[in-house]
Amino acid sequence: MKWKPVLFFLLACCAVACKTRPEPAVSSGVSDSLAASRKAVLHAIHYDLEFNIPAQKQAPIAAKETISFNYTGTKTQTLYLDFKENAGALKKLAVNGKEVPLRFRNEHLLIGPGDLKKGRNSIRIEFTAGNSALNRRDDFLYTLFVPDRARTVFPCFDQPDLKAVFNLTLTVPADWVAIANGRLQDSAISGTGKTLRFAPSDTISTYLFSFAAGRFQVAKEKWRNDSIEFFYRETDREKVAASRDAIFDLYKKMVVFNEQWIGIAYPFQKHGFVAIPDFQFGGMEHPGAILLQASTLFLTKDATEGQLNSRAQLLAHEVAHMWFGDLVTMDWFSDVWMKEVFANFMADKANSVPGHEEGFALKFLTDHLPPAYAVDRTTGANPIRQPLDNLENAGTLYGSIIYHKSPVMMRQLEEVMGTADFQKGVREYLKTYAYKNASWPDLIRILDRHTPTDLQAWNAVWVNEPGRPVFDYKTDYDTATSQITGFTVFQKPESGTSRVWPQRFDISFYYKGLVRTITLQDSLAAQQVPRAAERKRPLFIQFNASGKGYGVWPVDTAMQAHLFSIDNYVSRASAYISLYENMLNGRYNTPEQLLRLFASGLNKETVELNLRLLTAYTGSIYWNFMSRQQRGQWTTQLENSIWDALQQQKNPNNKKILFGCYQNVFGTEAATSRLYGIWYSQDPPSSVVLKEEDYTGLAFALALRSRNGDHILNQQLQRIKDPDRIKRFRIILPALSWNAAVRDQFFNGLQKKENRSNESAAGMALSYLHHPLRQPSAEKYLQKTLELLPEIQQTGDIFFPGNWLQSSFGSYQSASAYHIVTTFLKQQSLSPSLKAKVLQSTDQLRRAQSLIR
């Protein structure tokens, strides 16, 4: 029958068509649509991973993995595994026990259609591990997979809402140790290597899977019928002796605090953390294997209050993440701020001391408001919650808004709801979504049930829009009696559409020996304050004296004469911040006037955190908002003011802060000779304690100002004993060279990814390369710095694009540098998030164009 040949021909055509059918299109990265499609069909994911890590950091790492999961998709669907490596890194692929051809497209390994089945499936892959997120150093490594960098090392479903269990086996050099999310089950030595098998991890997202391996010291402390592991490389015996017990104690204190406040016991199988030299973050919250910045952890017995606060805050922040981020994880990185806001918010609570509320208020104020304002005042300001279409762009969401504005927002939310109801809502949220994923709307819905306040309207202004309010006021007096007859407060946005910020703030009226304070809770563009009427004319008025409000607050110029005699140290700090923020907006003081005012208080301010704030503002005004000619006129006077204040201060920590300020701004021959003598003889001023890292910083400052700088640097290098600090010093060294050709070679080298691998040191080197004393000769690097930004964002960790820009542009003030930025932004098409980073990092450069006379 003739129909048989015809049918055979049709079937053959179909077979050819099926074989030549193009692969389904998929973009690079992890798009929101890809993530949603996988979330719908994948369940109960389990990774078995094996890495064979050689001692030589350049040598390849052979790896194997088996991914098993329940699958509810159709046979016609293609499943995509994320792998941001070259196709050549993939060696062999088997699906459900059957070897299949390798198909690789746009950073994805393609599985099926037809290879998968309903129910349980397994995928076996042999590959060479990628290096991008392994952070390999000469004799140790650590993984850092946030936000989507697990896929740069091994094939996986790299999205936060596909939580999984990880089984890890490491083969490492025999003299290495290792830590991971799971407990170490057993180890076996074979030849020069050692194989370590870890227990299955708890159910976690890919960005939280982690391990560290290498030559570490290991300390353990028994606790709760278990032990806490602490891996570190610090060689300074004084620092280790003064810090190790304190670190364990702080960690335990933070765990207990969170358990009690939240009502949920520590939710993971083990306790462990690692101190990483030159860590590019402050910390990273991998459960059972938290990574922490070594320089923040290890302190000497004479550490300053600021250093002790930083250590306590770091540990508290990362411990809080065990519940906020690890136990309950955002379902998409547009809500990454949720885990960060609660980590900072809970860290602030954990470090508050009962009966010492003013101290907590000061720490909160100085920790959060200046860095939040530094971004929110810019034309590139971003809202707390930002949209995200692809995880490859998630790193651009990070910054001071989510780390510092969001805790201010959360404190305002707690004030609106009341402490008890807020705590009930948060507890319900964590219990509801434990070991799962949730979004900000999920939390808002729960909190809404615990308050009559319209949280949706509140959320629209605080969370979904950028910027801050600018306040002003008008006072009417009875001319005969000097009584206040009318008091009106005005609020408007600094930029953008008309809106008001619902918040509580205070207004203080100062009289001789007396302060009267009014707290406002209303949110109106203009509002009368009847309670202010009938008061006598005060010496001066201060807005936001408690520091709890958020915005640009008006300054009563009469306050300046009384500034350093304000009794409440929180109110003084709030005044310093308001004066600086208004100066940037061209209100009340020129930079030179404010520098004179702040310098006059360096011998009067005795509270360490306040003095740190004052000296930071002094340095910022001096370098960023005064012309070279003005600086020349001011240098001697400013040096003398700082040195005299150093002699008058009694507190050793305050003396050290002032010494750092002096070191920052000095420029005369007399000051250079004085500091060189201190560095050379290692004989600091009375009661000023300087350690190795302090002398290293002093050597850097001298090298910037001296033709003998290369000799100073080489001599300082010989003094350093710790091998990790020697490596860091060598990275920074060429950026400080007096030889312009050496500096050129250093910058050109940064165009290669491998020369940026130590991002912390690279950022520090850039800040010296672009120091004001090296301008304008360094301006030639700025164009290329901007051109490299997209690559920096793709290859660097989450904070590096901002660090790259801030270290380069942070101290420029010239019109020519500003022209480079504006021209680049007009001619180049950056993503909105990267353009925002540029605008944020160059905001002071923009303001300098109008502020410098």
C-alpha positions in Angstrom: 0.0 0.0 0.0 1.3 3.4 -0.9 0.4 5.0 2.4 3.4 3.1 4.1 6.2 5.0 2.2 4.3 8.3 2.7 4.0 7.6 6.5 7.7 6.6 6.7 8.7 9.8 4.9 6.6 11.9 7.3 8.0 10.2 10.3 11.6 10.7 9.0 10.9 14.4 8.4 9.6 14.7 11.9 12.7 13.0 13.3 15.0 15.3 11.4 12.9 18.3 12.5 13.1 17.2 16.2 16.8 16.7 16.0 17.4 20.1 14.4 14.9 22.0 16.6 16.7 25.0 18.1 17.3 25.0 21.9 14.8 27.1 23.8 16.0 30.6 24.3 17.3 31.6 27.8 19.1 34.7 28.8 22.3 34.8 30.8 22.1 35.1 34.6 19.0 34.0 36.5 15.9 35.9 35.3 12.8 36.3 37.3 10.8 34.3 34.7 13.3 31.4 34.8 13.3 31.4 38.6 9.5 31.3 38.7 9.3 28.5 36.2 11.7 26.3 38.1 10.1 27.1 41.4 6.9 25.6 40.0 8.4 22.2 39.1 11.3 21.6 41.5 11.0 20.3 45.1 13.1 18.6 47.8 16.5 19.4 46.2 19.6 17.7 47.4 23.2 18.4 46.3 26.1 15.9 46.8 29.3 17.8 46.0 32.9 16.7 45.9 35.8 19.1 45.4 39.5 18.1 45.1 41.4 21.2 46.1 45.2 21.3 45.4 47.6 23.4 47.5 48.5 25.6 44.5 45.9 28.3 44.0 46.4 28.4 40.2 45.8 24.6 39.8 42.3 23.5 38.7 39.8 21.9 41.1 38.3 18.7 39.8 34.7 18.3 41.0 31.7 16.0 40.9 28.1 16.5 42.0 24.8 14.7 42.1 21.7 16.8 42.2 18.5 15.0 43.1 15.0 16.5 43.2 11.3 15.8 42.8 10.1 17.0 39.4 6.5 17.9 38.5 7.2 19.4 35.0 6.3 17.9 31.7 8.5 15.8 29.4 8.5 18.6 26.8 10.1 21.1 29.2 13.8 21.9 29.2 15.3 22.3 32.6 18.1 24.8 33.1 21.0 24.5 35.5 23.0 27.7 36.1 26.7 27.6 35.5 28.6 30.8 34.8 31.7 29.1 33.4 33.1 28.1 30.1 31.5 25.1 28.5 34.9 23.4 28.5 34.7 23.1 32.3 31.9 20.6 31.9 33.3 17.0 31.5 30.4 14.5 31.7 26.7 14.5 32.3 24.3 11.7 33.3 20.6 12.0 34.0 18.9 9.3 35.9 21.9 7.0 35.4 22.1 7.5 31.7 24.9 9.5 30.1 23.6 12.3 27.8 25.3 14.9 25.6 26.4 18.1 27.1 24.3 21.1 26.0 25.4 24.5 27.2 23.8 27.9 26.3 24.2 31.4 27.9 25.6 30.2 31.3 23.1 27.3 31.5 23.4 23.6 31.3 20.3 22.2 29.5 18.6 19.0 30.7 15.8 17.4 28.6 13.3 17.4 27.1 12.7 13.7 27.5 15.5 13.0 29.9 13.5 13.8 33.1 10.6 12.0 34.6 7.8 12.7 37.0 8.9 12.2 40.6 12.5 11.7 41.8 15.3 12.5 39.4 19.1 12.7 39.7 21.7 14.5 37.6 25.4 13.5 37.8 28.0 16.0 36.6 31.8 15.9 36.4 33.3 19.3 35.9 36.2 21.7 36.8 35.1 24.1 39.5 35.0 27.8 38.6 37.2 30.1 40.6 35.2 33.3 40.6 33.7 32.9 44.1 36.3 30.5 45.7 38.5 33.4 46.9 41.7 31.3 46.6 44.7 32.7 48.5 48.2 31.2 48.7 47.3 28.7 51.5 43.6 29.0 52.1 40.3 29.7 50.4 36.7 30.6 51.3 33.5 30.6 49.3 31.3 33.6 49.0 28.2 32.8 46.9 25.9 35.8 47.6 23.8 36.8 45.7 24.1 34.4 42.7 27.7 33.3 42.7 27.3 29.6 43.6 26.7 29.2 39.9 30.2 30.4 39.2 31.7 27.4 41.0 29.3 24.5 40.4 26.1 23.9 38.3 23.0 24.5 40.5 19.6 26.1 40.7 21.0 29.4 42.0 17.9 31.2 43.3 17.0 31.9 47.0 13.6 30.2 46.9 14.9 26.8 45.9 16.3 25.8 49.2 18.3 22.5 49.4 20.3 20.2 51.5 24.1 20.1 50.7 26.3 17.0 51.3 29.9 18.1 51.0 33.2 16.1 50.6 36.5 18.0 50.3 39.9 16.6 49.4 42.5 19.1 50.6 46.3 19.1 51.4 47.0 17.0 54.5 48.0 20.0 56.7 44.8 22.0 55.9 41.6 22.1 58.0 38.1 22.9 56.8 34.7 24.1 58.0 31.3 23.9 56.3 27.6 24.3 57.1 27.4 20.7 58.3 29.3 19.0 61.0 32.6 17.2 60.1 31.7 13.5 60.1 35.1 11.9 59.3 38.4 12.4 57.6 41.0 10.1 56.0 44.6 10.9 55.0 45.8 9.4 51.7 49.3 10.4 50.6 49.7 14.2 50.7 45.9 14.7 50.8 43.1 14.5 53.2 39.4 13.7 52.5 36.9 15.4 54.7 33.2 14.4 54.7 30.6 16.7 56.2 27.2 15.9 57.4 24.2 17.1 55.3 23.5 20.7 55.9 20.3 22.1 57.1 17.9 23.3 54.3 19.4 26.5 53.0 19.6 28.6 49.9 22.5 28.2 47.5 23.9 31.6 48.5 24.2 30.4 52.1 26.1 27.2 51.2 29.8 27.7 52.2 33.1 26.2 53.2 36.5 27.5 54.1 39.7 25.4 54.0 43.4 26.1 54.5 46.0 26.7 57.1 43.9 28.0 60.0 44.3 27.9 63.7 41.2 26.2 65.3 39.8 27.2 68.7 36.8 25.4 70.2 34.7 26.2 73.2 32.2 23.9 74.8 28.6 25.2 75.0 25.2 23.6 75.5 26.6 20.1 75.2 28.1 21.0 72.0 31.1 23.2 70.8 31.6 26.4 68.9 34.3 26.3 66.2 36.5 29.3 65.5 38.9 29.3 62.6 41.5 32.1 62.3 44.9 33.1 60.9 45.9 36.0 63.2 49.5 35.7 64.4 49.7 38.6 66.8 49.7 36.9 70.2 48.5 40.0 72.0 45.5 40.3 69.8 44.6 36.6 70.1 45.0 36.6 73.8 42.9 39.8 74.2 40.2 38.8 71.8 39.5 35.1 71.6 37.5 34.7 74.8 35.7 38.0 74.1 34.6 36.8 70.7 33.2 33.5 72.0 31.4 35.4 74.8 29.9 38.0 72.4 28.7 35.2 70.1 27.0 33.3 72.9 25.4 36.5 74.2 24.0 37.4 70.8 22.5 33.9 70.3 20.8 34.0 73.6 19.4 37.5 73.0 17.9 36.6 69.7 16.4 33.4 71.1 14.7 35.2 73.9 13.4 38.1 71.8 12.2 35.9 68.9 11.0 32.9 70.9 12.7 30.4 68.5 15.8 28.4 69.5 18.9 28.6 67.5 17.7 27.0 64.3 20.8 25.2 62.8 22.8 22.1 63.7 26.1 23.7 64.6 27.9 26.9 65.6 31.0 28.0 63.7 32.8 31.0 62.3 35.9 32.0 60.5 38.0 35.2 60.7 39.1 36.1 57.2 42.1 38.4 56.5 41.2 41.2 54.1 37.7 40.0 53.9 35.8 42.0 51.3 32.6 42.2 53.5 32.2 42.9 57.2 30.7 39.4 57.5 28.6 36.8 55.8 26.0 34.7 57.6 26.5 31.2 56.4 24.9 29.0 59.1 27.6 26.9 60.9 30.4 28.7 58.9 29.9 32.4 59.4 32.7 34.5 57.7 33.9 37.6 59.6 36.5 40.3 58.9 39.6 39.4 60.9 40.7 43.0 61.5 37.3 43.8 63.2 37.4 40.8 65.5 41.0 40.9 66.7 41.7 43.9 68.9 44.3 44.8 71.5 43.5 45.3 75.2 43.5 49.1 74.6 41.0 49.1 71.8 38.8 52.2 71.4 35.1 52.2 72.2 34.5 52.5 68.4 36.5 49.3 67.7 34.7 47.4 70.5 31.4 48.6 69.2 32.2 47.5 65.7 33.2 44.1 66.8 30.0 43.6 68.9 27.9 45.0 66.1 29.4 42.7 63.5 28.9 39.6 65.6 25.4 40.6 66.6 24.5 41.4 62.9 25.6 38.0 61.6 24.0 36.1 64.5 20.7 37.8 63.9 20.9 36.6 60.3 20.5 33.0 61.6 16.8 33.9 62.0 16.4 36.8 59.6 17.7 35.6 56.3 18.8 32.0 57.0 15.7 30.5 58.8 13.3 32.7 56.8 14.8 33.8 53.5 13.5 36.4 51.0 12.0 34.7 48.0 13.8 37.1 45.6 16.7 39.5 46.0 14.5 42.5 45.5 13.8 41.9 49.2 17.4 41.4 50.3 17.0 44.5 52.4 14.6 42.6 54.7 17.3 40.3 56.1 19.7 43.2 56.4 17.3 45.6 58.1 16.5 43.0 60.7 20.1 42.1 61.2 21.1 45.7 61.9 17.9 46.4 63.9 18.4 43.3 66.1 22.1 44.0 66.4 21.3 47.4 67.7 18.9 45.9 70.3 21.3 43.2 71.3 24.0 45.8 72.0 21.9 48.2 73.9 22.6 48.3 77.7 19.7 48.6 80.1 19.9 51.9 81.9 22.2 53.3 79.3 19.5 54.4 76.8 21.4 57.6 75.8 24.5 55.5 74.9 22.3 53.3 72.6 20.7 56.3 71.1 24.0 57.9 70.3 25.4 54.7 68.8 22.3 54.2 66.6 22.4 57.9 65.5 26.1 57.9 64.6 26.1 54.4 63.0 23.1 54.9 60.7 22.2 58.5 59.9 25.4 59.8 58.3 25.8 56.8 55.9 22.1 56.8 55.1 22.1 60.5 54.3 25.3 60.1 52.2 23.2 58.1 49.6 19.7 59.4 50.2 20.8 63.0 49.5 22.2 62.2 46.1 20.5 62.3 42.6 21.1 58.5 42.4 19.2 57.7 45.6 17.4 54.4 45.5 14.3 53.2 47.5 14.8 50.6 50.2 12.9 48.0 48.1 14.1 47.9 44.5 12.9 45.9 41.5 15.1 43.2 40.1 14.6 41.3 36.9 17.7 39.2 36.9 19.9 37.9 39.8 23.1 38.8 37.9 22.2 42.4 38.8 21.4 41.7 42.5 24.7 43.0 43.7 23.8 46.6 42.7 21.0 46.6 45.2 23.3 46.6 48.2 24.4 49.8 49.9 23.8 52.2 52.7 20.1 52.5 52.1 19.4 48.9 53.0 22.0 48.8 55.7 21.4 52.2 57.4 18.2 53.9 56.2 16.1 50.7 56.7 17.0 50.4 60.4 15.8 54.0 60.9 12.6 53.0 59.1 12.2 49.9 61.2 12.6 51.9 64.4 10.0 54.3 63.2 7.7 51.3 62.4 8.2 49.9 65.9 7.4 53.4 67.4 4.2 53.5 65.3 3.0 50.0 66.2 4.3 49.9 69.8 7.1 47.6 70.9 5.0 44.7 72.2 2.7 44.5 69.1 5.7 44.9 66.7 7.5 42.0 68.5 4.3 39.8 68.3 4.1 40.5 64.5 7.7 39.6 63.9 7.5 36.4 65.9 4.4 35.3 64.0 6.2 36.0 60.7 9.2 33.9 61.6 7.2 31.0 62.9 4.9 31.1 59.8 7.8 31.0 57.3 10.5 29.0 59.2 12.8 27.2 56.8 10.8 28.8 53.9 10.8 31.9 51.9 8.8 35.1 52.3 8.5 38.6 50.9 8.1 42.1 52.4 4.3 42.1 51.5 4.1 38.8 53.5 5.5 40.5 56.6 3.4 43.7 56.1 0.3 41.6 56.0 1.1 40.0 59.3 2.1 43.3 61.0 -1.1 44.9 59.7 -3.0 42.5 61.9 -1.3 43.9 65.0 -1.9 47.7 64.5 -4.6 50.1 63.5 -2.1 52.2 61.6 -2.4 52.2 57.7 0.9 50.4 57.1 0.4 50.4 53.3 0.4 54.2 53.2 3.4 54.2 55.6 5.2 51.7 53.4 4.6 53.6 50.2 6.8 56.6 51.4 9.4 54.9 53.6 10.1 51.7 51.6 9.0 52.2 48.0 10.4 55.7 47.3 13.8 57.2 47.7 14.8 60.5 49.3 14.3 62.3 52.6 12.2 65.2 53.8 13.5 68.7 54.3 11.9 70.6 57.3 11.6 74.2 58.1 9.7 76.3 60.6 8.2 79.7 61.3 8.0 81.2 64.8 5.8 84.2 65.7 6.5 86.2 68.9 4.6 88.8 70.8 7.0 91.7 70.6 6.0 93.1 74.0 6.2 89.9 76.0 8.6 87.7 73.9 6.0 85.0 74.1 5.7 82.5 71.2 2.3 83.1 69.6 2.6 80.8 66.7 4.8 77.9 65.6 4.4 76.2 62.2 6.5 73.3 60.9 6.8 72.7 57.2 7.9 69.5 55.4 8.7 68.9 51.7 10.7 66.3 49.8 14.3 67.1 49.1 13.6 66.0 45.5 10.9 64.1 43.6 7.1 64.1 43.9 5.3 65.9 46.7 4.8 63.6 49.8 5.3 63.6 53.6 7.1 61.1 55.8 5.0 59.8 58.7 7.4 59.8 61.6 7.9 60.9 65.2 10.3 63.6 65.9 11.0 66.2 68.6 11.6 69.9 68.9 13.6 71.2 71.9 13.4 74.7 73.3 16.6 75.6 75.3 16.5 78.0 78.2 19.2 78.7 80.7 19.5 75.5 82.8 16.3 74.1 81.2 15.2 72.2 78.1 11.6 71.8 77.1 10.8 69.2 74.4 7.7 68.6 72.3 7.2 65.3 70.3 5.2 65.5 67.1 3.5 62.4 65.5 1.5 64.0 62.7 2.6 64.0 59.1 1.5 67.1 57.3 3.1 69.4 54.7 2.5 72.2 57.1 1.2 71.9 60.7 0.7 74.2 63.6 2.2 73.2 67.0 -0.1 74.7 69.6 2.0 73.3 72.4 4.8 75.7 71.5 2.6 78.7 72.1 2.8 80.6 75.3 6.4 79.6 75.8 9.0 82.4 76.3 11.5 83.1 73.6 14.2 80.4 74.1 18.0 80.8 73.7 17.7 78.6 70.7 15.5 75.8 69.2 16.8 72.4 68.1 14.9 70.0 65.8 15.5 66.2 66.2 17.6 66.6 69.4 16.9 62.9 70.2 18.2 61.8 66.8 15.2 59.6 66.2 13.8 61.5 63.2 15.0 61.3 59.6 15.4 64.2 57.3 17.2 67.5 56.8 16.4 69.5 59.9 16.4 73.3 60.2 19.1 75.0 62.3 18.5 77.9 64.6 21.7 79.9 64.0 21.6 81.0 67.6 22.4 77.4 68.5 26.0 77.6 67.2 27.2 79.9 70.0 26.0 77.3 72.5 26.8 74.1 70.5 29.5 72.6 72.6 27.7 73.5 75.9 24.6 71.4 75.0 24.5 69.0 77.9 23.0 66.0 76.2 25.6 64.3 74.0 23.0 62.7 71.7 21.7 66.2 71.0 25.2 67.5 70.3 25.7 64.7 67.8 22.4 65.4 66.1 23.3 69.0 65.8 26.7 68.2 64.2 24.9 66.0 61.6 22.3 68.7 60.9 24.9 71.4 60.5 26.9 69.3 58.1 23.9 68.2 56.0 22.7 71.8 55.7 26.1 73.0 54.7 26.0 70.5 51.8 22.7 72.1 50.8 24.2 75.6 51.0 22.3 76.5 54.1 23.5 78.5 57.2 27.2 77.9 56.8 29.9 77.9 54.1 32.3 75.0 54.3 35.0 77.3 55.7 32.6 78.6 58.4 31.6 75.1 59.5 35.2 73.9 59.5 36.1 76.8 61.9 33.1 75.9 64.1 33.9 72.2 64.2 37.6 72.7 64.8 36.9 75.0 67.7 35.1 72.1 69.4 37.8 69.4 69.1 39.1 70.3 72.6 35.6 70.5 74.1 33.9 67.4 72.8 34.8 64.5 75.2 32.4 61.7 74.1 34.4 59.3 71.9 31.6 58.7 69.3 30.9 62.4 69.0 34.6 63.2 68.6 34.9 60.6 65.9 32.0 62.2 64.1 33.5 65.7 64.4 36.9 64.7 63.2 35.3 62.8 60.2 33.4 65.9 59.2 36.6 68.0 59.7 38.5 65.9 57.3 35.7 65.8 54.8 35.3 69.5 54.7 39.0 70.1 54.5 39.6 67.8 51.6 36.4 67.9 49.6 34.9 71.4 50.0 37.9 73.7 50.3 40.0 74.7 47.4 43.7 74.0 47.3 44.3 77.7 48.0 42.0 77.6 51.0 43.6 74.5 52.3 47.0 76.2 52.1 45.7 79.0 54.2 44.1 76.7 56.7 46.7 73.9 57.2 48.8 75.4 59.9 45.8 76.7 61.9 44.0 73.3 61.6 47.1 71.3 62.5 47.6 73.5 65.6 44.0 73.2 66.6 44.0 69.4 66.4 47.4 69.0 68.2 46.4 71.4 70.9 43.1 69.4 71.4 45.1 66.2 71.5 47.2 67.6 74.4 44.1 68.8 76.3 42.0 65.6 76.0 42.3 63.2 78.9 40.8 60.1 77.4 43.5 58.0 75.5 40.9 56.9 72.9 40.1 60.5 72.2 43.8 61.3 71.9 44.1 58.5 69.3 41.1 59.8 67.3 42.7 63.3 67.2 46.1 61.8 66.3 44.3 60.1 63.3 42.7 63.4 62.3 46.1 65.2 62.5 47.6 62.4 60.4 44.8 62.9 57.9 45.2 66.6 57.3 48.8 67.5 58.0 50.8 69.3 55.4 53.4 71.7 56.9 57.1 70.8 57.2 56.9 71.0 60.9 54.0 68.5 61.1 55.7 66.2 58.6 58.9 66.3 60.7 56.9 65.6 63.9 55.1 62.6 62.4 58.2 61.2 60.7 59.9 61.2 64.0 57.0 59.4 65.7 57.0 56.8 62.9 60.8 56.3 62.8 61.3 56.0 66.5 57.9 54.4 67.2 57.5 56.8 70.1 54.0 58.2 70.0 52.6 61.1 72.0 51.9 60.5 75.7 48.9 58.2 76.2 48.5 57.5 72.5 48.9 53.8 71.8 50.0 52.9 68.3 50.2 49.4 66.9 51.6 47.9 63.8 48.6 48.8 61.6 48.7 52.4 63.0 52.3 52.7 62.0 51.5 51.3 58.6 48.8 53.9 58.1 51.3 56.6 59.2 53.8 55.3 56.7 51.2 55.6 54.0 50.4 59.2 55.0 54.1 60.1 55.0 54.7 58.4 51.7 52.0 60.6 50.0 53.9 63.7 51.1 57.5 62.8 50.8 59.9 62.1 48.0 61.5 59.7 50.4 58.2 57.8 50.5 59.4 54.6 48.7 62.1 54.3 51.4 59.6 54.8 54.2 57.3 52.2 52.7 60.1 49.6 52.2 61.2 50.1 55.8 57.7 49.7 57.1 57.3 46.5 55.1 60.3 45.1 57.0 58.6 45.7 60.3 55.4 43.7 59.5 55.5 40.1 60.7 52.0 38.7 59.8 52.2 37.1 56.3 48.6 38.1 55.4 49.3 41.8 56.3 52.5 41.6 54.2 50.6 40.5 51.2 48.0 43.3 51.7 50.9 45.9 52.0 52.5 44.7 48.8 49.2 45.2 46.9 48.9 48.8 48.1 52.6 49.7 47.8 52.7 50.7 44.1 49.7 52.9 44.4 51.7 55.1 46.8 54.9 55.2 44.8 56.4 58.6 44.1 57.1 57.3 40.6 54.2 58.1 38.2 55.2 55.2 35.9 54.8 52.7 38.8 51.4 54.1 39.6 50.4 53.9 35.9 51.5 50.3 35.9 49.5 49.6 39.0 46.3 51.1 37.6 46.7 49.3 34.3 47.1 46.1 36.1 43.7 46.5 37.8 42.1 46.1 34.4 42.9 42.4 34.8 40.4 40.5 37.0 43.1 38.5 38.8 44.7 41.7 40.1 41.5 42.8 41.7 40.9 39.5 43.6 41.7 41.0 46.9 39.0 43.6 46.7 39.6 45.1 50.1 43.3 45.9 49.4 42.5 47.0 45.9 39.9 49.5 47.2 42.4 50.9 49.7 45.1 51.2 47.1 42.7 53.2 44.8 42.0 55.6 47.6 45.7 56.4 47.9 46.1 56.5 44.1 43.4 59.2 44.0 44.3 61.0 47.2 43.9 64.8 46.8 47.6 65.3 47.1 48.0 63.1 43.9 45.4 65.1 42.0 45.2 66.3 39.3 47.8 63.8 37.9 45.5 60.9 38.8 42.5 62.3 36.8 43.7 60.5 33.8 42.6 57.2 35.4 39.0 58.4 35.9 37.6 57.7 32.4 38.9 54.1 32.4 37.6 53.7 35.9 34.1 54.4 34.7 34.5 52.3 31.5 35.4 49.3 33.6 32.4 49.6 35.9 30.1 47.1 34.1 32.9 44.5 34.2 33.6 45.3 37.9 29.9 44.6 38.6 30.0 41.3 36.7 33.2 40.0 38.1 33.4 41.5 41.6 31.6 40.9 44.8 28.5 42.8 45.8 30.2 45.8 47.5 33.0 46.2 45.0 31.3 48.4 42.4 30.5 51.0 45.1 34.0 50.6 46.6 35.6 50.9 43.2 33.8 54.2 42.5 34.0 55.7 46.0 37.7 54.9 46.4 38.3 56.6 43.0 36.0 59.6 43.0 35.4 60.1 46.7 37.9 63.0 47.2 37.7 64.8 43.9 36.5 68.4 43.6 37.8 69.7 40.3 35.6 70.9 37.5 37.6 68.7 35.1 36.8 65.6 37.1 33.2 66.5 37.2 33.2 67.0 33.4 34.6 63.5 33.0 31.6 62.1 34.9 28.9 64.1 33.3 30.2 63.5 29.8 30.5 59.8 30.4 26.9 59.5 31.7 25.7 61.4 28.6 27.6 59.3 26.2 27.4 55.8 27.7 24.4 53.6 28.4 24.7 52.2 31.9 22.0 50.1 33.6 19.9 52.3 35.9 21.4 50.6 38.9 25.0 51.3 37.9 24.2 54.8 36.8 22.8 55.3 40.3 26.0 54.0 41.8 28.0 56.6 39.8 25.7 59.4 40.9 25.9 58.3 44.5 29.7 58.1 44.5 30.2 61.5 42.8 27.6 63.5 44.7 30.3 65.3 46.7 32.1 66.1 43.5 28.9 67.6 42.2 28.3 69.7 45.3 31.9 70.9 45.3 31.2 72.8 42.1 28.9 75.2 43.9 30.2 75.1 47.4 33.9 75.8 46.8 34.5 79.5 46.4 
